[in-house]
């Protein structure tokens, strides 16, 4: 399935599990004449980059990657990618539950809620929109009560939860959710250079991916 230059397919898990990479930010740092500095965040959210070349384990993986790359036409079409470390709403080592993340608060009218994930500690926090939940993985609760699957729907291509009108959350009531998720990415190159002899000797090609931001 394809929408707006994005293919709703996932890079094979075998390739993504060995990928390297993660979030990056852009910060301007200005040195002051007194030896101090000022810092300014140019990006409100992180942008993730990966190299899936490190996930190649054999010729079967290499051929699978080439087929996937060609089907996406290089950088032209985006696709889903599972971050090998960060792909759950729950904390490390914990099972996904409907109470993992607060995704909004009821007002007596609102029934649409964007999936989000919050990263926080005692010093601060930041939230991230989750646009590509794994279909069938989303759980939702209103004021601590888990909803049945028929009580809500999920747009798995946009990360939006719609709660049935009869269950519209009352004012001030928290809406929480748990889920698995992928990241929308594209290849960050239109060319993959492969030497079969070098690959057999243990040298893997660089295959960069970059997160697609709205």
TISEZA-968465 format. One record per residue (C-alpha): residue in three letters; y, x, z. Coordinates in pm, whole numbers, plus 50000, padded with zeros to 5 digits. Layout:
[ALA; [Y; X; Z]];
...
//
This chain:
[UNK; [50000; 50000; 50000]];
[UNK; [50349; 50128; 49916]];
[UNK; [50701; 50023; 50016]];
[UNK; [51028; 50199; 49925]];
[UNK; [50873; 50535; 49844]];
[UNK; [50643; 50528; 50147]];
[UNK; [50265; 50506; 50125]];
[UNK; [50108; 50333; 50424]];
[UNK; [49822; 50582; 50438]];
[UNK; [49754; 50852; 50696]];
[UNK; [49687; 51218; 50632]];
[UNK; [49316; 51263; 50717]];
[UNK; [49277; 51323; 51090]];
[UNK; [49061; 51629; 51028]];
[UNK; [49365; 51800; 50871]];
[UNK; [49624; 51682; 51123]];
[UNK; [49426; 51782; 51432]];
[UNK; [49469; 52150; 51350]];
[UNK; [49834; 52127; 51248]];
[UNK; [50107; 52323; 51423]];
[UNK; [50462; 52208; 51489]];
[UNK; [50661; 51960; 51693]];
[UNK; [51011; 51829; 51769]];
[UNK; [51331; 52012; 51684]];
[UNK; [51696; 51947; 51760]];
[UNK; [52029; 52073; 51630]];
[UNK; [52281; 52190; 51888]];
[UNK; [52619; 52353; 51826]];
[UNK; [52698; 52626; 52079]];
[UNK; [53050; 52768; 52093]];
[UNK; [53116; 53088; 52291]];
[UNK; [53441; 53071; 52491]];
[UNK; [53680; 53358; 52553]];
[UNK; [53603; 53353; 52926]];
[UNK; [53235; 53417; 52862]];
[UNK; [53130; 53056; 52902]];
[UNK; [53012; 52820; 52633]];
[UNK; [53024; 52459; 52522]];
[UNK; [52731; 52273; 52372]];
[UNK; [52729; 51968; 52146]];
[UNK; [52425; 51778; 52017]];
[UNK; [52460; 51712; 51645]];
[UNK; [52146; 51495; 51632]];
[UNK; [52092; 51195; 51857]];
[UNK; [51715; 51228; 51817]];
[UNK; [51466; 51503; 51744]];
[UNK; [51326; 51560; 51399]];
[UNK; [50969; 51683; 51385]];
[UNK; [50826; 51945; 51153]];
[UNK; [50465; 52053; 51105]];
[UNK; [50247; 52288; 50905]];
[UNK; [49911; 52139; 50816]];
[UNK; [49792; 52457; 50647]];
[UNK; [49675; 52571; 50991]];
[UNK; [49439; 52273; 51003]];
[UNK; [49232; 52380; 50702]];
[UNK; [48882; 52484; 50806]];
[UNK; [48696; 52508; 50478]];
[UNK; [48698; 52436; 50104]];
[UNK; [48629; 52065; 50160]];
[UNK; [48952; 52044; 50364]];
[UNK; [49141; 52233; 50095]];
[UNK; [49028; 52000; 49818]];
[UNK; [49104; 51696; 50034]];
[UNK; [49455; 51826; 50097]];
[UNK; [49518; 51887; 49727]];
[UNK; [49402; 51534; 49644]];
[UNK; [49630; 51388; 49912]];
[UNK; [49925; 51601; 49799]];
[UNK; [49883; 51493; 49438]];
[UNK; [49848; 51126; 49533]];
[UNK; [50184; 51152; 49715]];
[UNK; [50335; 51340; 49417]];
[UNK; [50459; 51617; 49641]];
[UNK; [50777; 51523; 49825]];
[UNK; [50821; 51193; 49642]];
[UNK; [50632; 50959; 49874]];
[UNK; [50615; 50958; 50251]];
[UNK; [50301; 50892; 50452]];
[UNK; [50168; 50860; 50805]];
[UNK; [50082; 51164; 51015]];
[UNK; [49924; 51176; 51358]];
[UNK; [50081; 51435; 51585]];
[UNK; [49782; 51608; 51747]];
[UNK; [49962; 51615; 52085]];
[UNK; [50205; 51322; 52096]];
[UNK; [50059; 51000; 51953]];
[UNK; [50021; 50767; 52254]];
[UNK; [50258; 50557; 52463]];
[UNK; [50073; 50667; 52776]];
[UNK; [50110; 50996; 52961]];
[UNK; [49875; 51287; 52909]];
[UNK; [49519; 51201; 53004]];
[UNK; [49597; 50835; 53065]];
[UNK; [49466; 50530; 52880]];
[UNK; [49707; 50314; 52683]];
[UNK; [49813; 49999; 52868]];
[UNK; [50060; 49715; 52813]];
[UNK; [50281; 49861; 53089]];
[UNK; [50341; 50209; 52943]];
[UNK; [50690; 50168; 52796]];
[UNK; [50981; 49930; 52859]];
[UNK; [51086; 49806; 52516]];
[UNK; [51353; 49560; 52622]];
[UNK; [51472; 49288; 52856]];
[UNK; [51464; 48915; 52799]];
[UNK; [51776; 48705; 52759]];
[UNK; [51615; 48366; 52712]];
[UNK; [51663; 48377; 52333]];
[UNK; [51544; 48711; 52201]];
[UNK; [51187; 48733; 52066]];
[UNK; [51208; 49052; 51855]];
[UNK; [51163; 49390; 52025]];
[UNK; [51154; 49738; 51873]];
[UNK; [50879; 49967; 51996]];
[UNK; [51025; 50269; 52175]];
[UNK; [50902; 50564; 52375]];
[UNK; [51106; 50720; 52655]];
[UNK; [51079; 51084; 52764]];
[UNK; [51223; 51133; 53111]];
[UNK; [51227; 51344; 53425]];
[UNK; [51460; 51380; 53725]];
[UNK; [51724; 51551; 53510]];
[UNK; [51759; 51308; 53222]];
[UNK; [51592; 51097; 52956]];
[UNK; [51587; 51020; 52586]];
[UNK; [51434; 50734; 52390]];
[UNK; [51269; 50736; 52050]];
[UNK; [51206; 50453; 51805]];
[UNK; [50840; 50414; 51713]];
[UNK; [50827; 50291; 51354]];
[UNK; [50461; 50338; 51267]];
[UNK; [50233; 50196; 51537]];
[UNK; [49863; 50202; 51463]];
[UNK; [49759; 49854; 51357]];
[UNK; [49559; 49676; 51625]];
[UNK; [49654; 49920; 51901]];
[UNK; [49965; 49746; 52040]];
[UNK; [49949; 49573; 52379]];
[UNK; [50243; 49376; 52522]];
[UNK; [50333; 49241; 52865]];
[UNK; [50615; 49022; 52997]];
[UNK; [50715; 49073; 53359]];
[UNK; [50384; 49249; 53430]];
[UNK; [50163; 48984; 53269]];
[UNK; [49964; 49103; 52967]];
[UNK; [49990; 48882; 52659]];
[UNK; [49691; 48770; 52456]];
[UNK; [49671; 48895; 52095]];
[UNK; [49774; 48553; 51961]];
[UNK; [50089; 48549; 52176]];
[UNK; [50269; 48810; 51964]];
[UNK; [50263; 48977; 51625]];
[UNK; [50339; 49334; 51526]];
[UNK; [50501; 49466; 51210]];
[UNK; [50301; 49789; 51183]];
[UNK; [50526; 49916; 50904]];
[UNK; [50848; 49886; 51105]];
[UNK; [50739; 49897; 51471]];
[UNK; [50873; 49552; 51562]];
[UNK; [50705; 49313; 51806]];
[UNK; [50764; 48937; 51769]];
[UNK; [50679; 48727; 52072]];
[UNK; [50581; 48364; 52024]];
[UNK; [50876; 48127; 52075]];
[UNK; [50692; 47941; 52353]];
[UNK; [50678; 48269; 52550]];
[UNK; [51039; 48380; 52497]];
[UNK; [51115; 48619; 52787]];
[UNK; [51359; 48472; 53041]];
[UNK; [51685; 48656; 53121]];
[UNK; [51640; 48984; 53305]];
[UNK; [51263; 48995; 53262]];
[UNK; [51123; 49330; 53137]];
[UNK; [50911; 49348; 52824]];
[UNK; [50667; 49640; 52812]];
[UNK; [50421; 49772; 52558]];
[UNK; [50151; 50029; 52497]];
[UNK; [50029; 50162; 52164]];
[UNK; [49902; 50445; 51948]];
[UNK; [50138; 50564; 51677]];
[UNK; [50180; 50778; 51369]];
[UNK; [50491; 50958; 51244]];
[UNK; [50649; 50889; 50904]];
[UNK; [50661; 51222; 50721]];
[UNK; [50671; 51371; 50373]];
[UNK; [50568; 51703; 50231]];
[UNK; [50858; 51946; 50260]];
[UNK; [50762; 52123; 49941]];
[UNK; [50674; 52031; 49585]];
[UNK; [50442; 52327; 49553]];
[UNK; [50133; 52449; 49735]];
[UNK; [50033; 52805; 49652]];
[UNK; [49663; 52872; 49694]];
[UNK; [49463; 53188; 49644]];
[UNK; [49094; 53107; 49676]];
[UNK; [49008; 53469; 49755]];
[UNK; [49274; 53485; 50028]];
[UNK; [49164; 53150; 50169]];
[UNK; [48806; 53268; 50196]];
[UNK; [48936; 53577; 50375]];
[UNK; [49106; 53360; 50634]];
[UNK; [49458; 53330; 50492]];
[UNK; [49572; 52966; 50470]];
[UNK; [49858; 52832; 50256]];
[UNK; [50175; 52702; 50422]];
[UNK; [50189; 52323; 50388]];
[UNK; [50510; 52204; 50561]];
[UNK; [50577; 51844; 50660]];
[UNK; [50905; 51698; 50783]];
[UNK; [50966; 51373; 50967]];
[UNK; [51144; 51101; 50769]];
[UNK; [51445; 50973; 50961]];
[UNK; [51611; 50639; 50878]];
//
